[in-house]
Amino acid sequence: MKNFLFIFSLLLSPTLSVYSPQGHAAARSSRIDDLRKIYSHGGVDVNEVEPGSGQTPLMAAVLSGATESVKVLLLELNADPTIPEKDGYVRCHCYLSSSSFQLFLSSSLYEIYSSLISSLPSYSPLSLFEKQQTPPHGAGFQGRADVAKLLIERDREKGDCPIDAPHKGDQMTPLWRTTWGRERRHVDTGKIMIEGGANPNYLLPSGVAPNLGDPATPLQSAVQRSNMMSLEMLCAHGGSSNIPNVHGQTALHLSLYYYITRADRSQENIMKYLVEHCGANPNLKNNKLKSSYQIAREENSFIPDYLMDIITTSARIMPSDRRTSNEDGQKKKKKTKKKKKKKKKNSRKNKKGNEREEKEEEEEDIETVEL
């Protein structure tokens, strides 16, 4: 009896919606006639969520690269591009919403679960399970260039599909997602997103990436993953290599960090490219007032000679970073004061010496006249 009541309560739950598996299947396989039939004339909600994936037909089409389906869903059937997919906990717990999931737990256990999730920082992997991914993020992650064009077109028409909106969990943009892929299609998608208004120098909010080696921009993400294709594209389309993360680490700092601490030899080519083609300044200092040039010199035994020469040559050409610590600043002030005192003393001595010379010259003139 209890089991029957439990199942009955789930069926009556307002958080569960009617689902048509044929609609999602048609969206994924670009069966356009079936798609129109189901959602135009079948009375089924075009924004229905699929149990299991938590995806709308639009999201399913985006991730599958079904461009024609995306086009019809967006432009004809007016699917909502702002509805995200849900993953993680929602998927693990029979794809029920939190209100339905509460039926599985006693009230006290559910309170513990809720407080645990809400207390987690936004960058925690566990908290990200409750977060959401939008169609633009899906297009970036899968490298769907044609889909990205359609989403940008939709946003220009209706303003409801921003191509640069950050993820609600990790705060990364769709462009950032493209740096996770290593195929040409990911680079092409990133390029289209930048041309459509995505910011290549988007900076993660403070606190989201708290560690020394955490990337804070799409370009730094490409460096972290040794993704040369993405790095080249971002550098060519306005990406800056000199933006620091929360610890003051520039892209060159991070590349050195990965090279030294992780023995990631692929970073040799990354550093070379950053310096020679991306305007990386080896003189910029991090929050510990260490420049990447200084770090490279200190870790000289790890750095190949050819790479050290490239960094050194660039350091001589690039502007210097004159920031100093308070202690260094006080020492500099003391030195400056000493120099000023010495200069003043020398000027007094010179003045007295000049007066003596003038007096001696006058006496010589008087003697000459008397003679």
Buried (B, 14 or more C-beta within 10 A) or exposed (E): EEEEEEEEEBEEEEEBEEBBEBBBBBBBBBBBEBBBBBBEEEEBBBBBBBBEBBBBBBBBBBBBBBBBBBBBBBEBBEBBBEBBBBBBBBBEBEBBBBEBBBEEBEEEEBEEBBEEBEEBEBBEEEBBBBBBBBBBBBBBBBBBBBBBBBBBBBBEEEEEBBBBBBBBBBBBBBBBBBBBBBEEBBBBBBBBBBEBEBBBEBBBEEEBBEEBBBBBBBBBBBBBBBBBBBBBBBBEBEBBBBBBBBBBBBBBBBBBBBBBEEEBEEBBBBBBBBBEEBBBBBBBBBEEEBBBBBBBBEEEEEBEEEBBEBBEEBBEEBEEBEEEEEEEEEEEEEEEEEEEEEEEEEEEEEEEEEEEEEEEEEEEEEEEEEE
